[in-house]
């Protein structure tokens, strides 16, 4: 497995911890690589950097314009969603079925997850559909993440973050844009898990992950 494929596999495993077994069954890696990944994932989990959802944002401007791309600034409000669903006298299965009728690939488990934790993977167009199913407005079941975005901007502007980006590029042989997107994705995933780390904690968490990758890949950080 080359460096680029390895980096992509690591991203998938961090972002979707519930399906790691299935993901690993799809790839051909040896025991040494499996042990290496296990070590990296353990470090990632320990610093809040694995999460269900928050994948890298699609860069297609048309998809974004149509609301088909998850927006990091607007997410479902779990409590509001549950409250409006109950008010509509619908079960999670009812909501999933009605969304499926509208063309969305949704299971009851997805709806349950949206109500029990944050859901950064739900795009605006789906939030609109959910609101339609519940006979309410999108604004009443969603929340804006402006504060978190301000925090991310503050982190991105630090020299320490830029250094982490350079180290991540070197460790996994990535372009700067891909490295920036990957580390930003980790920050988004951390906050969307319900944690509220400050900027220093975010940077420290990223540092732990980058260092673990460097050590496992034998990267010279000097």
N, C-alpha and C positions, 0 to 999 in steps of 0.2 A: 504494500500500500504506500503510495507516494505521500509527500507532506501535505499537499492540498486536499487529497481525499481523507487523510487522517484528521486534518483540521475540521473538515465538514462533518465527519463522523463524531468527533468530540462535541461539536456544536449541537448536533441532533440529540446526543445522549444527555447533555446538560439541560437542553430546553424541554425534553419530553421524558422525565424520569419514570413515568408510569409505563412506558413501552420500551424500556431499555433492552429487555430480553429479546423482544421481537426484532428490534433494530439490529442487535448483534447477530441474530440468526441470518440476517440478510447479507452479511459481509464475511469475507474470508480473511481471518486474522489468526496469527499463531498465539500460543500460550503467553509468550513474552509480551506481545502487544495487548492481550487481554488483561494481564496483570498491571501493565502500565496505565491502561485506561481506568481500571478499577481504582488505582491510586489517585489519579487526577480527579475522578468523579467524587471520591471521598473528600478531597480537599475542597472541591467546588461546593459540595453539599454543606460542608462545615461553615462556609462563609456566605450562605444564603444565595449562592449563585446558580443553583439549578431550580427551574421552575417549569410549571406546565403552561405552556403558551409563551407569549412574547417572542415570536420568531422575528428574524430580520425583516424590516418593512419592505414590501414589494416596491420597486422603483417605477412601475408602470404608471404614468400620469393619468391615463384614461381610467384605469381601474380605481385609482385613488379618487378621481373626480366622481366616479359612479358610487363611491362609498363602499367598494368591495375590498378595500385594504384596511386592516386594523389601524386605528388612529391612536397613537400613544397619548394624545391629549384628552380623549373622551373614552370612558369605559363604563360598562354596566355597573350600577350600584346594587350590590347583592341584596341588601336589606330592602331597598325600594322595590326591586324586582319581585322578591318573595311576597312583599306586602300587596302589590298590585295583582299578582297572580292569585293570591287567596281571595282578594276582593272580587276578582272575576270568577271565583268559584271553579278554578281549573286546577288540575293536578299537573305535576311536571310532565307526565306522559301526554296529557292533553296539549300542553304547550308545544312539546316536541312534535306531536302529530300534526298540529296546525301549521307549524313552521315547515314541516316536510311537504305539506300540501302547497305551500308557497314556493317550493323549489329549493329549500335549504336542507342540507344533509345534517340533521340534528337528531340525537337520541335523548331519551329521558335522562340518562346519566350526565349529558352535557348541561341540561337545564339545572339539574341538581348541583353540579359544580359551579355554575354561574351564581347560584344563590348561597353557596357555602364558602366561596373565595372570590377574589377579583378575577376578571375575565378579559385580559388585554387582547385576546385573540378574536374577539367579536367585533366585526367591522360596523361602521355606521349604518350601512344598508340593512344589516341584520337587526340592529337595535331598532331601526324604524319598523321592521316587520314584527318584532316582538311587541313593540308598543301597539301595533295594529291588532295583534292577537288579544292583547290585554285591554283594548279599548281605552288607551291612555296616550300620552304624548311621550316622545323619546326623551325630552328634557326631564321628565319626572322619574325615569328609571335609569338615568345615566349621571355621571359626574365628570367634571372637567379636572384634568391633572396639571393645571398650570403651575402649581407650586412645585410639583416634582420636576417638571420640565425646567423651571428656573434653577433648581438644584443641579440637574444634569448639566446645564449650560455652565454653571459655576465650576463644576468638576472638569468639564471639557477644556476650560480656559486655563487650567493649571499646568505648570511645567511638568509636574509629576505625572499627570495623565498622558501628556505627549510622550514622556519617556516610556511609560507603560505600552503605549501604542507601538513605539519603535522596537521595544523588546518582543512584543507579540508578533510583529512582522518578521523579525529575525528568527524567532523560535519556530514558527510554522510556515515561513517562506510565503507570506501574504503581501498583497499590495497595501499601501497605507489606508485606502478607503475601506478595504475589507476588514482590516484590523480595527479601525475606528468603529465600524458598524458592529463588529463582534463584541467589543468591550462596552459599547453603548447598550447593546442588547442585554448584557449581564446586569447593567445598572437598572434598566427597565424591569427586568425579571425580578430583581431583588425587591424593588418597591412594590411591584404588582403582587408579590407573595404576601403582602400585608405588613412587611417590615418597614420601619421608619428610620433607617440609618442616616447619619449626617454625612456631609461631604468627606470628612476624614475617614469615616468608617467604610464608605463606598470605595475610596481609593485604597484603603488597607485590604479590603476584600479582593479587589482586582489584583493587587500586588501579590497576594497569596496564590491566586490562580495562575498568574503569569509565571511566578517563580516555580510553581510545581511543574508547569509545562517545560520550562527551561531545564529543570533538573532531569526530567524524564527523557527529554530529547538531547541532553548533553550539550545545550547551547552555551557558548561562552558569553557571559554578560559583561565582561571587562571592556 
